[in-house]
Amino acid sequence: MVKKTTQCSECGRNIPTSLKEEVEKLREKNKKLEVKINKMLQKAKEDKLMSNEEVEQISEKIKSILNGSHKTPYEKKLALFYLWKDLEVGEMEPNEKKRIDTLLLGKVYNELAKQNLREYKKLATTELNKPE
């Protein structure tokens, strides 16, 4: 079976066509996410919640995370999560902070569980397909 390959526009290497299509889908998702984030930042700027300088700094950090070509989607999600977690939005009540921390921790565990399940499926598939 011959796999169709195409040249990557980023690095110039020949890669499987299916992989290139998957990369294009991820890039499209990144663009949509970037547009949503920019809208939220503009609203924060209009509502005087953040200064123009702060909005520009956050916007640049987000762009650098999303356009990091050597990061997996999982690493990008974690980087965005940590950026969001480190934003200072003022004082919170201890109960509210604990509730939000619990929610965020649940999200991280959810992502880790998904990743571990994918890894388990790969291992199980290779184990079942191994000749005896």
C-alpha positions in Angstrom: 0.0 0.0 0.0 1.4 3.4 -1.1 0.7 6.4 1.1 0.1 9.7 -0.7 2.5 12.4 0.5 2.6 16.2 0.1 5.2 18.7 1.0 4.7 20.6 4.3 4.4 24.4 3.8 6.2 25.0 7.1 9.3 22.7 7.0 9.4 21.4 3.4 9.4 17.7 4.3 7.2 15.2 2.7 4.4 14.1 5.0 1.3 11.9 4.6 -1.6 13.8 3.0 -3.9 12.8 5.9 -1.5 14.3 8.4 -1.4 17.5 6.4 -5.2 17.7 6.4 -5.2 17.2 10.2 -2.6 20.0 10.6 -4.7 22.3 8.5 -7.8 21.5 10.7 -5.8 22.3 13.8 -4.6 25.6 12.3 -8.1 26.6 11.5 -9.2 25.8 15.1 -6.3 28.0 16.3 -7.4 30.8 14.1 -11.0 30.6 15.4 -9.7 30.5 19.0 -7.5 33.5 18.4 -10.4 35.5 17.1 -12.6 34.6 20.1 -9.8 35.6 22.5 -9.2 38.9 20.7 -12.9 39.7 20.9 -12.8 39.0 24.7 -9.7 41.2 25.1 -11.3 44.0 23.1 -14.4 43.8 25.3 -12.2 44.0 28.4 -10.4 47.0 27.0 -13.7 48.7 26.2 -15.1 48.0 29.6 -11.9 49.6 31.1 -11.1 46.3 32.9 -7.6 46.3 31.4 -5.3 48.9 29.9 -4.3 48.8 26.3 -0.8 47.8 27.3 -2.1 44.8 29.2 -4.3 43.7 26.4 -1.4 43.9 23.9 0.9 41.9 26.2 -1.7 39.1 26.8 -2.6 39.1 23.1 1.1 38.6 22.1 1.5 35.8 24.7 -1.6 34.0 23.3 -0.4 34.4 19.7 3.0 32.9 20.7 1.4 30.0 22.3 -1.0 29.2 19.5 1.6 29.7 16.7 4.2 27.6 18.5 4.8 25.1 15.7 6.6 22.5 17.9 3.9 22.2 20.5 1.2 19.6 20.5 -2.4 20.7 20.9 -2.3 19.3 24.4 0.7 21.4 25.3 -1.0 24.5 23.8 -4.1 23.9 25.9 -2.0 23.6 29.0 0.0 26.7 28.2 -3.2 28.7 27.6 -4.6 27.3 30.9 -1.5 28.4 32.9 -1.6 31.8 31.2 -5.3 32.2 32.1 -4.7 30.9 35.7 -1.9 33.4 36.3 -3.9 36.4 35.2 -4.6 38.7 38.1 -8.3 39.8 38.2 -8.4 41.2 41.7 -9.2 39.7 45.1 -11.5 36.7 45.4 -13.2 35.3 48.5 -11.5 32.2 49.8 -14.5 30.0 49.1 -14.8 31.3 45.5 -11.0 30.8 44.9 -11.2 27.2 46.3 -14.2 26.4 44.1 -12.5 27.8 41.0 -9.2 25.9 41.8 -11.2 22.7 42.1 -12.9 23.3 38.8 -9.6 24.0 37.0 -8.0 21.0 38.6 -10.9 18.9 37.3 -10.3 20.2 33.8 -6.6 19.3 33.9 -7.4 15.8 35.2 -10.0 15.4 32.4 -7.4 16.3 29.8 -4.9 13.9 31.3 -7.5 11.2 31.4 -8.2 11.7 27.7 -4.5 11.6 26.8 -4.0 8.4 28.9 -7.0 6.7 27.3 -5.6 7.5 23.8 -2.2 6.0 24.9 -3.9 2.9 26.3 -5.9 2.4 23.1 -2.6 2.6 21.1 -0.9 0.1 23.4 -3.8 -2.3 23.4 -4.1 -2.2 19.6 -0.4 -2.9 19.1 -0.6 -5.7 21.7 -3.6 -7.3 20.0 -2.1 -7.0 16.6 1.2 -8.5 17.6 1.9 -11.9 15.9 2.2 -14.8 18.3 
